[in-house]
Amino acid sequence: MKRYNPSEIEPKWQAIWEETNAYQAEDFSDRPKKYVAGQFPYPSGAGLHVGHSRIYTITDALARFYRAQQCNVLNPIGWDTFGLPAENYAIKTGRSPQDVTAENIAHFKTQFKRLGISIDWSREINTSDPEYYKWTQWIFQQLYKKGLAYRAENYQWWCPIDQTVLANEQVEDGRCWRCNSQVEKKKMKQWFFKITAYADELIDNLSAIDWPESVKTAQRNWIGRSAGAEIDFKIDGIEEHTTVFTTRPDTIFGATFLVLAPEHPLVNQLTNDGTREKVDQYREESLRKSDLERQENRQKSGAFTGSFAINPATGEKIPIWIADYVLMGYGTGSIMAVPAHDERDLEFAEKFDLPVVKVIDENGIMINSVDLTGKNSNDIREEIIAWIERQGIGRAKTIYKMRDWLISRQRYWGAPIPIAYDKDGREHLVPEDQLPLLLPTITDYQPDDSGRSALAKLPDWKTTINGEDMQLETDTMDGFACSSWYLLRYADPHNSQKAWDKDKCEYWNPVDAYVGADHATTHQLYVRFWTYVFRDLGLLDFSEPITKFIYQGYILAPDGTKMSKSKGNVIDPLDVVDQGYGADTLRTYILFMGPYEADVAWDTRAIGGVYRFLNRCWTLVDRNEDGHFGRIEPSAAGENHRSAILRTSGQDEIFAARNVSKNDHIRSSRHKTIKKVTEDLHRSSFNTAVAALMEYVNELYKVPHDRDDLIALAKLLKPFAPHLASEMLQQLKADDIWPEWDEKYLTTDTVEFVVQINGKLRARITLPTDQATDEKAVEAAALADPKVQVALAGKTPDKIIIPPRRKLINIVIK
């Protein structure tokens, strides 16, 4: 008998799959299509670690499962190569991002192939390939023409270490998501995509897609839709007004002061010689804080502008303050403060001794509110808005917390923005026939002294449009722009005439199952937004890009911390493979270690148990290669001879007592396992599917089995351990079509009894239902059980008690 040796089996099958293009998808097949994809990998120098491997192992298990079910499966891969890490490495070492990226991709491909991931390599894409970013630039142009791409000046987050602006989504606790340095605010002209134009659809369509509720909630909260009213407050003494947004217009009679964001454009006009110094100092301090810090700071602070507004409902003059808990990016950047009915406003009012006026009593009844007094505040939302509109002081309004997507980056290593500026600074689209606007080869990657990208230092970074020399935009696009449409490009990756062929795209899309981890709010919002735009441009006839989103948890280091290169606790999947465990053990362990959505810690001892399980699978087939099937003998099973005799003889007694044949038993077990694994894979419950296979293997070791039992095992095993399963099927001379179960073999007309001796559990016995009602038959079966006989040690029971429910047998001996 040959020893299970992954180092022989796995390279053999990897070579076969590559030589035969086994996983190349077919456009427009008559078979049902299934499109599965893993999160777009960024090919860093560190390569994949086992945490990343979880994404692609899950994706591959589904791809192999669907192929076995005779589906036409697309499982593609590409590389999200633009971004800060490669550029920072270039600045540090002088090595070009192009060269380093190519090396990293080669390493990643080796890892994917050695893990047996069944990828259609004919569709491989790379965002830094000009043939790819040509179409990213073309898409930018379409957005620009639709008014969805625009340039504006505003305060932006600025990372002083990476020397680039950051989108709101890329600032975490006031720090850069890449380098963790403290960020600051800087006023700059930047490029934006108008994602807010689709805010309602982005929220409303969430209910129709099969995504984790946690991700849907995160997206809803990020978009932050709020319905309320805008109300205009005149400024006392000048011909100006400020507009506030409120979700509680019913409390307007209790508004006793206004609070503006420190960066509000009216602040300079509202201050005077007596307040300017304090206001300017406060504004400067506020701009150093992140939005999160400003919102969560329990110590309220602020500065009085010196100006007053007129409450349009009461006619009273109320002071105007600035405070950092009001954000310019939400609503109008100006709020009416109602301290009697808002905790933050009350804290502010108490600190600065501002008036508090109650307008709703404990029962929700309006008070001190003129025509509205006596009405229930919960019932008059529409009425109060109508009253505000009749008074000419405001209007109904829905606002969103989400801001437009900031996409320009002051970096070299990104897709150039296809915009040029004439001598008067006016914007012009680079003509389509000049695309791709190629990223030039350079050797100095450091941004210039003003923080612009290295492209600004190139004297020839220009183009000619309509006979006029123009300066090209020196910013490049955020990497998320390139990764917002790659799922569509996979359908037609080599098309040089258009971004994709519509028929091909609509054959494959939307994605049936997408597996990912990070950026479920940001990246997936951008992917959805771009798909809506493509639909409205007539490039697609569907709206949602991903039907099912499998959001997987992290694989943590053995100590329970997150794996990271800086901590030195990253586990390379190829190290596990080369230790002798093989790729199949690694894959099966990753899928078995817990529910896919859970964070789980790596356990080297547990992976050893999975390796032993695959050894047992190998032994079952290898020892039966000559066509002689039966239960595994003690030497082959690797167990103690005496325990094996007790176990097998006990099995014989059990089957005799149940009046069923061993063939009937294993056939029933086979069909139950087929059903269990199939249903588990359909609901992405990979760990319970592996557990079911382990139980089935235990059954195969207990009783005689035939070729069909082993073929079923090999077929069910293939999504998890494809190399071993392929070898098993080859030895069994069987195809890899997914097995089906027969309902008639699933019925179990038996009852299980627990046998106790003096209250201590000693055995479990199973009897046919008709015998389970015969008390003498139950007693006889219990006393015949080998474990019970060993425990009795020849003694005669003094009493045998079988309660009325007949699931417990209690044997009493003195």
C-alpha angles and dihedrals in degrees: 000000000000122000118243103258116179091185089067101035100045101052089046094058095039089057091048093050092049096045093049097041084233096176102043109131122227121227115230098005120172088231119092110273125233120186115193125173139176125220113287103266122226105219102226123176091253092064126210118329123200091267091060089044090064090068095053096038090056091046091049095048089056093045093052092045092053093046090053087053088058096254125147099245130198115195106165135173136206140165127252093207108159119088150087102295094064092045094047089050089051091051090049099045106020091235115135119251088230093061096041092047092052091052092048092050091052090054092047091050090053090052094048093049095046090050089056095240105171100227129166095233092184088077098050113144135187124200093215092055108106089225087062103039090045085074093042086058091046090052089051088056092052090051090049092051090051092051091249095114117057143153122236140163118240144129109289135184110260126197108210092197099049089031095221140105119258132211116241088254090059095057113086119186090338094307136105112265090222107043101014092231122145110268128214138200120258129176109234144146108255141170120251138185113220098235090153088074087073099039096117095047091046088058100036096050094054091085091062099056131078099240130136111275090231091061092046090050091049091052093046090050092046092052088044103193113198127179120209141100141293114227126192119224116193117223113237113244100008136071093250138099136192124219120219129195120218135174088203107055088157088075097058092111088062096052105121101168141006126236122202129193110257091243094050109135093232095059096089091051093048097052125084137194092278097052104028098091094052093042093050092048091049093048091052092051092047094053090060091061127084120238089250092054091049094051097043099042106115093193102085116215135173149141132240113238095206093241135104135213130207117243099229092210098050103021090229125139112245127186122252117224135175120225134170094231087075112079125209089212094063122068112324098326088250128091136186107233117224103180095180091063107027124064096211092048090048093053089050093047093049092049094051098032096245123162123270119207121185116216102165123052128217091274094054094257118144116245133176088018106116109223092010097055112122096024125115109256091214092060103046107063094116092040095052092048090049089049091051091050092048089052089053092233102112151341143230112279140177117203136183133220091213115095127207114281113266105216108168120099128189091227138108100220101074141078108292114244107242096230129115130189126221124218090278093053095252119149123247130179114239103245115260092240088062092058132146093053093208124226104236123233109251139167101206109068098170115116116245124261093271093054096257119137123271087261088075089066093059112097092202097050088119140105139200120243121179089346095306124114109233136186113244121229109267096204119089129210126272110259089241088069090064092045096048095082107026093106087065095045091057087070092061108010101163101046108131095181101056142003089260142337107258095221093051092045093051092045091060103028144118097050110248096208128010120186120202147139119189128052095022090152103039106031095039091048089053093048090051093046094052091048090055090051092050089051092052090048089056093247093117137023098211133068112204116062098199124043098186125023117197105199106196128202127235128273102226130205116267089265091057097253125123115271114248136159091233091058092048091228099113116128115212110218091218090058088059091047093049094049085075099264093104131211094284092059091048092048095046092046092050090052094043100045095086146311108319093242094054128092108238133181122236113253118191092194092057093052087057089059091053090050089054090050091055089047089057090050089052092048092053092058101031095055090049095050090114091059097256109126131187143115118313115265119231095259093052093043091052095231137127112281095228094049090049091053091050091047097048095042088049090053090052090054092047094052091046091051091049092049090227129121123244088238090058090049097051092042090054090047091050094052093044090052093049090053094045096049093044094051092043092054091049089057094039093244094146098161094056090046090056090046090054090052090051090053091048092052089052089055092049090055092053104053141022114280137182138226094274090058092054094043089055089051093051094047093048091047096053100085088056104033105018099169095052092041091051090051091048092050091048091054091047090048090232136138122240099239110139113262123240129218128228115223093215090068094051098069113103112194093187140108124215120219128196112221118209129182112205088342096308120117111246108158149349121228131189124210135179111265094247091055093044090073093053106088094198092051090050092050092048093050092049093050091046093057109111093223091052091049091052091049093048090051091201096312121135115235115249092207139000114205121195111180119220093262087060096213095109131058115192115192115196122202129169 
